[in-house]
């Protein structure tokens, strides 16, 4: 730490992202990326855009915002809703940035953030950075979220659905219970993992002005390295988010990400095909792990949280890393018996299972 760092940040513990090793090639199942390449439509859209990098990107990201609005407008209307307009879409440099703007705009010391005690590790970090009161609400012993535990809480609620780390999904009726209980409290539903079996809360936007839905293109749309995330909310809320953005970084999305994101969300066929493939592979992976004596959370995400009675999470993570397979060990005490494994391609999952078998053989498990 330099002697120049402002005292406010001296004790701050930053978020530690999953390893992105550059030294050798691993079977990489540690940061919930898609095992599939970007859609061919994305690669085609990128062609020629790099020649315009001398010019600033469109601060309104209108091509991207338009494509996102069109996609969700169709979904909402197909379920009998009013639809989604472009004014209800806010795009950011990954959903981490979108979430940071949401926290900054709507939370503070007075109205903190209530969130399940096991969840996305960035939420407490944003709170510390931005001076927001962090209110972790304990999850049950099976990691499920008790909706009644949020009764009477005045803080805004931020909830990943399916939840981060566990993949456990809350039905929309539970989200609606949170929304209707107190209309002065925002409910931010972080849907990073909802495309692998869950249902988006976007259809509730017509009825609840205290709802913010946040999604990312990092998991189900093959753009983790493109950094595209977005929020869907009332026009007034997106106006507030734009106020934050234009006070911080107006060109928050670069040219390449804008065209890539627009093409990715428009290619519904590729999205469907790859999301279904990941969901099917998840079930096969759970099955294979179960046969080796693991128990897994009932995940509807593109990862599973798996624990084995004969080996701790850190030990298994290190042993697999040595064999060239990267999974995620999460240092949170409640999660120390487990590893979080991203659902990869069939080949990657087979390689993982083989590596686990070898580890077990070597350790006499
Ligand atoms: N929310 C959750 C629950 C996540 O797990 C992640 C990925 N680490 C994000 C948001 C952020 O995703 P990105 O910034 O890549 O859009």
Boltz pocket constraint, residues with backbone or C-beta under 6 A from the ligand:
constraints:
  - pocket:
      binder: B
      contacts: [[A, 31], [A, 93], [A, 94], [A, 95], [A, 96], [A, 97], [A, 120], [A, 160], [A, 162], [A, 163], [A, 164], [A, 190], [A, 192], [A, 215], [A, 216], [A, 217], [A, 218], [A, 224], [A, 227], [A, 228], [A, 229]]
      max_distance: 6.0
